[in-house]
Amino acid sequence: MHNIAIIGGGPAGYTAAIYASRANMKAVVFEGMQPGGQLTTTTTVENFPGFPEGIDGTQLMMQMREQAERFGADIRAESVVNVNLEKRPFIIESDGGTTTADAVIIATGASAKYLGLEDEKKYAGQGVSACATCDGFFYRGKRVAVVGGGDTAIEEALYLASLAKTVYLVVRRNELRASKIMQNKLSEASNVTILYEHQVVGLAGENGVEKAILKYRKDTPDEKNVEIDIDGLFLAIGHTPNTSLFPSVETDDKGYIKVQNDSQRTNIEGVFACGDVCDPHYRQAITAAASGCKAAKDVETWLINQ
């Protein structure tokens, strides 16, 4: 029996565990299949406060984990397979057994959508990224490509345009889906080239990404592939919040968990959410950690009131 079950082991989950454990609450953390979350797929993190020289993403997450353990958090390398939010206390079933808790903090994050290419796995951390604000700094004066045609893709392209020498925006359709105001901003960026009706079908390079292989009008098999010289490929085709375990928790039209009234409370009493699973806008380690702090404080107040 625990006071809090924290589902997810990224910056939000670990921070929630630190605050909960320091407040003498008995907290258990289920890390899932990717301990440390998405940050472990990046190399150097340079925008997390307190590390002027930057820090390896995996190392940062391991230090957060150790900090939570030092205060007494029960951190388990287990994946949750079912959560019963109908009964009190809540019942959490993992591949390691069954646990009960008075409160649940959902910190399962969101998964970036990828194209499904083998080359994306091959060059992960070596030129392939799903976060321009995380990794764009490494491409100052270089050539990059952004995949996508919505507002997020244009935001990423504009951000990278302020750093990189050349930005290619690879758009599958013959038009952009982005809002007019974003399209107008894009038209003012002189170093952005839009490649309409193109799809990335492969990547190449010896020590990282050096080329992107594009197919023009994929439905036309006789069209030849096009190669562009790039140093980095950024995916901006959306994220999928990891909420499949919680069908009764209210979400918005994009699937992100709704939190209520300037807190991390969900529509279910005793259930809270933090991190990317409830953040369709920022998706940064620092904002995830901040919301983890808020979730733990909210749980503390809730438990006292109970």
C-alpha positions, 0 to 999 in steps of 0.5 A: 500500500502506497500513498502515491503511485507514479506511472512514468519515469521521465523528468515529470515522474522523477520530480514528482517522486522527489517532492512526494518522498521529501514530504514523507509520502510513500511513493512508488514509481513505475518507470515503464519500458523507457526509464528516463523518458524521451530525454534519454534519446537525446545526446547533450541537454544544454537548456536545463538550468544548472548545467552550464556545460550541458549534460547527457540526457541519460545522465540527467535522468539517472541523477534525478532517479538517484535523487528520488531514491535518496529520499525514499521513493520506491522506483521499479523497472516495471511496466504498468499493464492495467490501472483500476481507477474505479476502486479505492484504493486504486489498483495498479497491475504491473508486470511485477505484481499488483500495487495499491495506492491512495492517489495516482500521478500519470506521467506517461509522457507523449511519443513523437510520431516517426515515419517508420523508416529503419534509417530513423533508428539507425541515425537516432541521436546522430542527426535524427531528432523530434525536437528542434528546441532541444537539438537545434543548437547543434546545427548552427550554420548547417543544413537541416530538413524538417518533415511536416506541414502543420503549425508545429512543423513551421514553428520548428522550421522558423526556429531552425532558420534562426540557427541553421544555414539552410532549412528544407521543409519537406511537405507530403501534400501540395499545400501547407496545413498550417494556419495563414499567420504561420505561413506568412511568417514562413514566407519571410524566412529567406533560408527556408525552402519548401519541398512540396509533394515530397516524402523522406524515404531514406537517409545516408551518411558515414558518421551521422546523417549526411543526405536525405533521400526523397521521393517526389509524388510517392504515388507515381512510381516512375518518378526518380528519387531526389537527394538533398545534402543535410546534417540533421532531420527533424520530425514534426508530424505530431506526438501521441500522448500515452493515455491508453491505460486511462480510458476514463480520464478526460482528454482534449481533442488531441488526446492530451489529459485535461488538468483542472483549474491551475492544478494537475488534477484530472476529472477523477478524484485522486488522479493527477497528471504531469509532463508531456501527457498533459502538455501539447504546447511546450514539451520541455524537460524543465516544464515537465519537471515543474509540473511534476513538482505541482502534481506532488504538491497537489497530491499532498494537499489532497491527501491532507484534506482526505 
